[in-house]
């Protein structure tokens, strides 16, 4: 019966995802689809009537509301990708500013970061610190910011142009 329920009401899962703006490109699409499938089965268990028989229209209305509110709760519980906490950015900034004999002097690096902080707006500053942190891949950064990789590469090129005039701060001598 669970397979038959999922087969008959799969369209409601897709409709719910679409209604709340979760496309197939969304990084958590499969997770949300799975959660809604499990919720559909749970709703079928709690439904008083025959979801595959004469009560199917009443069940459809019941499931539509149940899935919608459940997904809405899931979305509220998960932080938005492009809203990265200021504390996280500061942690990355501090870790990048640690003096290292193989790199630019600490003083020069701090001067460069100061110029970055003054020159860039919040979203560009956020992008800069994510790009400077080598623990993130380009795909991960794109997902964190909620943008495509193509858009990320365009923003990176724009950022390089904006910061090109500050390279002198990093040069020794």
Backbone bond lengths (Angstrom), bond angles and torsions (degrees), N, CA, C in turn:
res aa  C-N    CA-C-N  psi(-1)  N-CA   C-N-CA  omega(-1)  CA-C   N-CA-C  phi
1 X - - - 1.451 - - 1.541 112.29 -
2 X 1.353 119.65 -38.20 1.477 117.91 178.78 1.528 112.91 -59.30
3 X 1.339 116.83 -40.15 1.465 119.33 179.17 1.518 111.13 -63.89
4 X 1.306 116.04 -39.24 1.467 120.35 179.93 1.531 110.59 -68.43
5 X 1.331 116.38 -39.42 1.471 119.99 176.80 1.526 110.78 -61.51
6 X 1.325 116.07 -47.42 1.462 119.79 -179.82 1.525 111.51 -63.45
7 X 1.318 116.61 -39.53 1.465 120.12 179.28 1.527 111.09 -65.37
8 X 1.326 116.79 -41.85 1.472 120.68 -176.87 1.527 113.01 -74.47
9 X 1.330 116.62 -31.46 1.464 119.70 -173.30 1.533 113.72 -115.00
10 X 1.315 116.61 15.12 1.462 121.12 178.63 1.535 111.44 -59.49
11 X 1.304 116.47 -35.13 1.465 120.42 -179.82 1.532 111.44 -61.20
12 X 1.332 117.32 -31.72 1.467 119.86 177.94 1.526 111.41 -67.12
13 X 1.313 116.10 -33.47 1.465 119.89 177.57 1.527 109.44 -66.26
14 X 1.330 116.43 -47.12 1.467 120.65 178.32 1.529 111.35 -61.19
15 X 1.330 115.58 -41.00 1.461 120.58 -179.07 1.531 110.35 -63.87
16 X 1.323 116.18 -41.67 1.463 120.60 -179.93 1.525 110.84 -65.29
17 X 1.324 116.90 -44.69 1.463 120.68 177.85 1.532 110.50 -59.89
18 X 1.309 115.84 -45.85 1.462 120.92 -179.65 1.529 111.17 -64.57
19 X 1.319 116.33 -41.17 1.457 121.16 -177.81 1.532 111.87 -60.62
20 X 1.324 116.06 -32.76 1.469 120.37 -179.50 1.532 112.58 -100.45
21 X 1.332 116.32 14.93 1.457 120.81 171.99 1.516 115.60 77.02
22 X 1.321 117.48 24.00 1.463 120.50 177.55 1.524 107.77 -98.00
23 X 1.330 116.24 103.28 1.462 120.50 -179.50 1.523 109.67 -90.67
24 X 1.315 116.16 172.17 1.463 120.36 179.40 1.524 111.82 -65.52
25 X 1.318 117.77 -17.63 1.466 121.71 178.44 1.521 112.63 -82.74
26 X 1.320 116.94 -12.40 1.461 121.15 -178.66 1.529 109.28 -64.03
27 X 1.327 116.57 137.30 1.467 119.56 -174.87 1.529 112.99 -65.95
28 X 1.308 118.72 -21.61 1.463 121.11 179.14 1.535 112.51 -107.18
29 X 1.311 116.94 16.40 1.467 120.80 -176.89 1.530 111.51 -55.37
30 X 1.318 117.43 -50.68 1.468 120.28 -178.18 1.527 111.69 -62.47
31 X 1.324 116.40 -38.07 1.467 120.09 178.76 1.526 110.43 -63.98
32 X 1.332 116.29 -46.33 1.458 120.04 179.85 1.533 111.11 -65.29
33 X 1.321 116.23 -39.45 1.466 119.53 177.80 1.528 110.01 -60.15
34 X 1.325 116.51 -45.61 1.467 120.88 179.74 1.529 111.21 -63.12
35 X 1.328 116.59 -43.79 1.469 121.06 178.66 1.528 110.91 -60.09
36 X 1.329 116.09 -43.40 1.469 119.54 -179.66 1.524 111.49 -68.90
37 X 1.322 117.73 -33.75 1.471 120.46 176.32 1.523 110.44 -62.96
38 X 1.327 115.91 -44.63 1.467 120.10 178.53 1.531 110.89 -65.76
39 X 1.313 116.82 -39.24 1.463 120.88 178.72 1.523 110.71 -65.54
40 X 1.323 117.09 -37.96 1.467 121.19 177.19 1.531 110.29 -58.99
41 X 1.307 116.21 -44.89 1.467 120.11 179.05 1.528 111.26 -65.67
42 X 1.334 116.74 -38.74 1.467 120.32 177.72 1.527 110.69 -65.83
43 X 1.325 116.73 -40.24 1.467 120.39 177.57 1.529 111.14 -65.03
44 X 1.316 116.59 -36.61 1.469 120.74 177.92 1.525 110.52 -64.20
45 X 1.345 116.72 -38.39 1.464 120.40 178.64 1.524 111.72 -66.00
46 X 1.319 116.95 -37.13 1.463 120.18 -177.48 1.534 113.07 -86.35
47 X 1.321 117.68 -9.01 1.468 122.18 -178.53 1.524 110.32 -74.04
48 X 1.311 115.35 133.52 1.466 120.16 177.71 1.526 108.33 -96.00
49 X 1.308 115.18 98.20 1.449 121.88 -177.69 1.516 109.55 147.82
50 X 1.324 115.19 -173.63 1.462 120.98 -178.71 1.524 109.30 -105.02
51 X 1.340 117.93 103.96 1.466 120.19 -176.33 1.525 113.82 -66.57
52 X 1.319 116.93 -20.63 1.468 120.15 -179.97 1.524 112.34 -102.46
53 X 1.296 116.36 -3.73 1.460 119.75 -176.61 1.515 112.28 -113.50
54 X 1.326 114.25 -129.97 1.465 120.26 -173.29 1.529 113.87 -68.93
55 X 1.318 118.35 -19.40 1.466 121.62 -179.96 1.531 113.31 -95.90
56 X 1.323 117.25 14.92 1.469 119.69 -173.55 1.532 113.76 -63.56
57 X 1.346 117.77 -31.22 1.470 119.13 179.88 1.531 110.70 -72.71
58 X 1.306 116.12 -39.58 1.459 120.67 176.49 1.532 109.62 -66.64
59 X 1.335 117.02 -39.05 1.453 121.79 178.46 1.536 111.04 -64.81
60 X 1.318 116.42 -39.44 1.462 120.80 178.73 1.531 110.83 -58.95
61 X 1.322 116.82 -46.73 1.464 120.94 179.17 1.529 110.44 -64.22
62 X 1.325 116.08 -41.53 1.462 121.94 179.81 1.531 110.96 -62.44
63 X 1.316 116.42 -45.49 1.463 121.70 -178.33 1.531 111.14 -69.64
64 X 1.323 117.45 -39.90 1.467 119.86 179.45 1.521 110.98 -55.94
65 X 1.323 116.20 -48.63 1.464 119.90 179.77 1.522 110.80 -66.55
66 X 1.308 116.72 -44.43 1.461 120.85 -178.08 1.513 112.64 -61.64
67 X 1.331 116.60 -44.84 1.478 120.19 179.20 1.525 111.42 -66.64
68 X 1.324 116.21 -41.25 1.457 120.56 -179.30 1.532 110.88 -60.05
69 X 1.319 116.47 -50.84 1.460 119.88 -177.73 1.521 111.89 -68.45
70 X 1.311 117.03 -33.71 1.458 120.55 178.16 1.535 110.47 -65.93
71 X 1.334 116.79 -46.78 1.464 119.73 179.07 1.522 111.03 -65.39
72 X 1.304 116.84 -37.38 1.462 120.38 177.03 1.527 110.44 -60.32
73 X 1.322 117.15 -42.28 1.462 121.08 176.64 1.530 111.38 -63.61
74 X 1.333 116.66 -40.45 1.468 120.02 177.95 1.526 110.98 -62.87
75 X 1.320 116.18 -42.30 1.463 120.33 -179.59 1.523 111.52 -66.10
76 X 1.313 116.77 -36.83 1.468 119.79 178.70 1.524 110.92 -68.67
77 X 1.320 116.33 -33.59 1.462 120.36 -177.79 1.524 112.34 -73.66
78 X 1.326 117.40 -28.80 1.468 121.26 -177.94 1.518 108.92 -93.95
79 X 1.332 117.99 126.01 1.463 119.34 -179.72 1.529 110.72 -65.89
80 X 1.311 115.38 148.79 1.462 120.25 176.75 1.508 109.56 -66.69
81 X 1.320 116.19 142.14 1.453 121.19 -176.09 1.511 112.59 -64.44
82 X 1.296 116.29 -41.15 1.456 117.81 -174.23 1.525 112.58 -79.60
83 X 1.322 117.71 -3.35 1.454 120.90 176.10 1.518 108.86 -100.20
84 X 1.288 116.18 84.98 1.455 121.54 179.23 1.517 107.28 -91.35
85 X 1.299 116.27 134.13 1.455 121.26 -175.56 1.527 110.75 -63.36
86 X 1.320 115.50 144.35 1.455 121.76 178.83 1.526 109.82 -60.40
87 X 1.340 116.61 -34.61 1.465 119.78 179.24 1.527 110.58 -61.54
88 X 1.346 116.84 -38.88 1.467 120.21 179.41 1.533 110.18 -63.99
89 X 1.315 116.99 -41.88 1.462 120.87 -179.95 1.525 109.63 -64.44
90 X 1.328 116.72 -42.55 1.461 119.85 -179.70 1.528 110.53 -65.70
91 X 1.323 117.86 -36.94 1.466 120.80 178.17 1.521 109.94 -62.95
92 X 1.327 116.56 -44.69 1.463 120.65 177.82 1.528 109.56 -62.55
93 X 1.317 116.59 -44.63 1.459 121.20 -179.08 1.530 110.58 -60.14
94 X 1.333 116.69 -44.68 1.464 120.32 -179.53 1.525 111.48 -66.27
95 X 1.345 116.68 -40.23 1.460 118.97 -179.49 1.528 111.14 -67.31
96 X 1.322 116.67 -32.19 1.459 119.78 178.14 1.520 112.06 -74.63
97 X 1.324 116.53 -23.29 1.460 120.38 -176.30 1.526 113.05 -88.09
98 X 1.329 118.30 2.44 1.455 120.52 179.37 1.525 109.04 -66.04
99 X 1.326 117.35 131.30 1.460 119.11 -179.13 1.522 111.34 -63.73
100 X 1.320 115.73 140.94 1.457 122.23 -179.75 1.516 106.95 -143.42
101 X 1.304 117.12 129.58 1.465 120.41 -175.82 1.520 112.14 -64.93
102 X 1.306 118.27 -24.29 1.464 120.44 -179.00 1.525 111.90 -81.53
103 X 1.275 118.03 -10.96 1.457 121.02 -173.85 1.523 111.00 -114.50
104 X 1.298 114.51 -171.67 1.459 122.89 178.39 1.527 108.72 -62.59
105 X 1.299 117.11 149.70 1.462 120.32 -179.94 1.532 110.51 -59.70
106 X 1.304 113.56 150.91 1.464 121.00 -178.48 1.528 110.93 -56.62
107 X 1.331 116.29 -43.52 1.461 121.08 -178.75 1.536 111.12 -60.27
108 X 1.317 117.13 -45.70 1.466 121.32 -179.23 1.531 111.12 -66.00
109 X 1.313 115.29 -39.33 1.459 120.07 179.10 1.524 111.03 -63.74
110 X 1.328 116.23 -42.79 1.461 119.92 178.89 1.533 111.20 -65.45
111 X 1.326 117.34 -36.31 1.473 120.86 176.56 1.528 109.91 -64.23
112 X 1.332 115.54 -41.05 1.462 119.49 178.40 1.528 110.54 -64.33
113 X 1.340 117.34 -44.61 1.475 120.24 178.84 1.522 111.48 -62.71
114 X 1.325 116.15 -35.85 1.463 119.34 176.65 1.518 111.04 -62.72
115 X 1.335 116.46 -42.21 1.468 120.58 177.85 1.533 110.37 -64.59
116 X 1.319 116.28 -40.02 1.471 120.51 177.84 1.523 109.72 -60.63
117 X 1.331 116.40 -47.15 1.468 120.54 -178.75 1.524 112.22 -61.79
118 X 1.327 117.31 -37.09 1.470 120.80 -179.51 1.520 112.24 -77.56
119 X 1.315 117.07 -36.55 1.462 121.32 -170.98 1.535 113.68 -85.09
120 X 1.323 117.74 -34.99 1.467 120.58 -172.82 1.522 112.17 -96.14
121 X 1.342 115.02 149.10 1.464 118.36 173.13 1.537 108.63 -78.00
122 X 1.305 117.28 175.40 1.466 121.90 -172.63 1.529 112.90 -58.19
123 X 1.331 117.99 -45.70 1.469 119.68 -176.91 1.534 111.26 -68.31
124 X 1.339 117.61 -38.26 1.468 120.08 177.85 1.526 111.16 -69.93
125 X 1.333 116.26 -36.39 1.468 120.28 177.05 1.534 110.00 -63.65
126 X 1.306 115.72 -43.12 1.463 121.43 177.90 1.527 110.29 -59.60
127 X 1.327 116.06 -45.12 1.457 120.92 178.79 1.530 110.68 -62.89
128 X 1.320 117.24 -43.78 1.461 121.23 179.75 1.528 111.39 -56.31
129 X 1.321 117.11 -49.71 1.463 119.84 -177.17 1.522 112.17 -68.36
130 X 1.321 117.28 -32.14 1.466 119.23 175.53 1.530 111.12 -68.69
131 X 1.329 116.18 -40.56 1.462 119.46 178.47 1.531 111.47 -68.00
132 X 1.325 116.58 -35.25 1.461 120.70 -179.19 1.530 112.14 -71.64
133 X 1.320 116.93 -23.41 1.467 120.90 179.31 1.524 108.55 -83.92
134 X 1.304 116.89 109.99 1.467 120.98 -174.31 1.523 113.94 -71.44
135 X 1.322 118.57 -3.28 1.461 119.20 -179.70 1.532 112.29 -80.65
136 X 1.333 117.57 -9.81 1.458 121.24 178.78 1.521 110.79 -103.61
137 X 1.327 116.47 136.33 1.467 120.27 171.88 1.528 108.37 -84.94
138 X 1.318 116.52 166.94 1.464 120.07 178.92 1.531 110.22 -62.54
139 X 1.315 117.36 -37.34 1.464 121.02 178.96 1.523 110.28 -64.17
140 X 1.323 116.82 -43.19 1.465 120.38 179.44 1.529 111.40 -64.93
141 X 1.310 116.57 -39.86 1.465 119.74 178.59 1.527 109.88 -64.55
142 X 1.327 116.51 -43.51 1.468 120.20 178.75 1.531 110.33 -59.95
143 X 1.331 116.99 -42.25 1.463 120.10 178.71 1.526 111.44 -66.11
144 X 1.323 116.79 -41.88 1.464 120.39 178.95 1.523 111.80 -60.39
145 X 1.323 115.87 -39.54 1.462 120.61 -178.39 1.520 112.74 -86.01
146 X 1.323 116.84 -9.65 1.467 119.98 179.63 1.519 113.05 71.42
147 X 1.337 116.60 34.09 1.463 121.06 -179.93 1.526 108.95 -127.93
148 X 1.319 115.95 166.18 1.463 119.81 177.39 1.531 109.56 -77.33
149 X 1.331 116.21 161.92 1.465 119.79 177.91 1.519 110.70 -64.52
150 X 1.316 116.89 -36.25 1.470 120.52 179.17 1.533 110.07 -61.08
151 X 1.325 116.11 -44.85 1.461 120.33 177.72 1.515 110.54 -63.91
152 X 1.331 116.60 -38.67 1.463 120.43 178.33 1.531 110.77 -60.72
153 X 1.320 117.57 -44.91 1.464 120.18 179.97 1.525 111.17 -64.65
154 X 1.326 117.45 -36.40 1.467 120.36 176.79 1.522 110.85 -65.19
155 X 1.340 115.91 -44.05 1.464 119.76 179.36 1.525 111.08 -66.20
156 X 1.333 116.66 -34.98 1.464 120.34 178.27 1.526 110.25 -64.48
157 X 1.334 117.00 -44.11 1.471 120.68 178.58 1.529 110.49 -62.54
158 X 1.331 117.22 -41.63 1.462 121.08 178.34 1.530 110.31 -63.53
159 X 1.322 116.14 -40.48 1.462 121.39 178.76 1.523 111.19 -63.75
160 X 1.330 117.16 -41.03 1.460 120.68 177.67 1.521 110.92 -61.98
161 X 1.326 116.37 -40.48 1.466 119.88 177.39 1.525 111.15 -63.66
162 X 1.330 115.65 -43.05 1.469 119.66 -178.86 1.531 112.04 -64.14
163 X 1.328 116.57 -36.70 1.468 119.99 -175.18 1.523 113.68 -93.81
164 X 1.315 117.26 -2.52 1.460 120.54 -178.79 1.511 113.40 -57.47
165 X 1.309 116.92 -34.69 1.467 120.23 -178.02 1.533 112.43 -74.34
166 X 1.324 117.92 -8.32 1.468 121.20 179.83 1.528 112.84 -102.60
167 X 1.328 117.85 5.05 1.471 120.81 -179.52 1.521 112.54 -61.56
168 X 1.317 115.77 -29.56 1.469 119.78 -178.88 1.528 111.25 -58.59
169 X 1.347 117.66 -26.02 1.461 120.75 -179.79 1.528 112.01 -68.30
170 X 1.328 116.31 -21.31 1.457 120.07 -177.00 1.531 113.17 -93.69
171 X 1.316 116.35 -14.15 1.471 120.65 -175.96 1.510 111.38 -82.54
172 X 1.323 114.75 135.48 1.474 120.73 177.30 1.528 109.29 -77.02
173 X 1.311 114.57 145.33 1.455 120.73 171.43 1.460 111.85 79.38
